[in-house]
Amino acid sequence: MSQDNLVITNAYPVAFKWKDFLLVFLTVSVFSFVASALSSNLSVKKINHLNQDL
C-alpha cells in the first residue's frame, strides 16, 4: 500500500512555492484590471456616442 503511494508521488513531482502563487495572483490581477478598464472605457464611449445622437 505504501509503495503504491510512493510510485504516484514520484510520478508527479510538484513543489508548491509561495513565489509562484504570488506571481500567478499578480499576473491574473493585472490582466483582469486591464480587461475591465478597457471594457468600461469602451462602454462609456459608446454610451456617450449614443447620447449625442439623441
C-alpha positions in Angstrom: 0.0 0.0 0.0 2.8 2.4 0.9 4.7 1.6 -2.3 1.7 2.4 -4.4 1.5 5.9 -2.8 5.3 6.3 -3.3 5.0 5.5 -7.0 2.2 8.0 -7.5 4.1 10.6 -5.6 7.3 10.1 -7.7 5.3 10.2 -10.9 4.1 13.8 -10.2 7.0 15.8 -8.8 5.3 19.0 -7.7 6.7 21.6 -5.4 4.5 24.5 -4.2 6.3 27.7 -3.7 4.7 30.9 -2.4 6.5 33.0 -5.0 4.7 31.0 -7.8 1.3 31.7 -6.1 2.2 35.4 -5.8 3.3 35.6 -9.4 0.1 33.9 -10.7 -2.0 36.1 -8.4 -0.3 39.3 -9.6 -0.5 38.3 -13.3 -4.2 37.4 -13.1 -4.9 40.7 -11.2 -3.1 42.8 -13.8 -4.8 41.1 -16.8 -8.2 41.4 -15.0 -7.7 45.1 -14.3 -6.6 45.9 -17.9 -9.6 43.9 -19.3 -12.1 45.6 -17.1 -10.6 49.0 -17.7 -10.8 48.6 -21.5 -14.3 47.2 -21.3 -15.6 50.1 -19.1 -13.8 52.7 -21.2 -15.3 51.3 -24.4 -18.8 51.2 -22.8 -18.6 54.8 -21.6 -17.5 55.9 -25.1 -20.4 54.0 -26.7 -22.9 55.5 -24.2 -21.6 59.0 -24.8 -21.9 58.5 -28.6 -25.5 57.2 -28.2 -26.4 60.2 -26.0 -25.0 62.6 -28.6 -27.2 61.0 -31.3 -30.3 61.7 -29.3 
